[in-house]
Amino acid sequence: MVSLSLFVIAGLIAGIGILVVYKRLVYRLANLINENKFNQQSLQKEQTKYFISVALIEALPIILFVFGFVNAQDAAIDFSSKIIPFIIILGLAAFCIAQVFITKQEIPTEKLSSSEQNLIKTFHFVGIATILAIPTLSIVGILVV
């Protein structure tokens, strides 16, 4: 049961932490666009900061995963006790996806060229992938244990 809690905590820390960093980055990009300072180099600079922050946030959940799998060998867990952690992580994933799409509306794309709009769209999909990486691993950990 402890391992399930560790997987849920890891998913929550990573999902919410990376979502906060993502939203902060989107607001910075919106400010750059409004000030007419947005270009590919500024996006690359902001993405570098984003990925460094993501790596720092994911450090603790990875350690929690290791502890979760180490503790998983001690006891067998029935399926009924896996349902609530599974639902918590699915709810977190749905919340994060909804927040990404809500935050996406903050960027004034009408001021951008089509190639810059494609950069922003690609960035949103990268954001979804980085936000949901650890929660997806949490679901796998919950189901495997």
Secondary structure as GFF3:
##gff-version 3
##sequence-region A 1 145
A	DSSP	alpha_helix	2	34	.	.	.	ID=ss1
A	DSSP	alpha_helix	40	72	.	.	.	ID=ss2
A	DSSP	three_ten_helix	79	82	.	.	.	ID=ss3
A	DSSP	alpha_helix	83	104	.	.	.	ID=ss4
A	DSSP	three_ten_helix	109	111	.	.	.	ID=ss5
A	DSSP	alpha_helix	114	144	.	.	.	ID=ss6
###
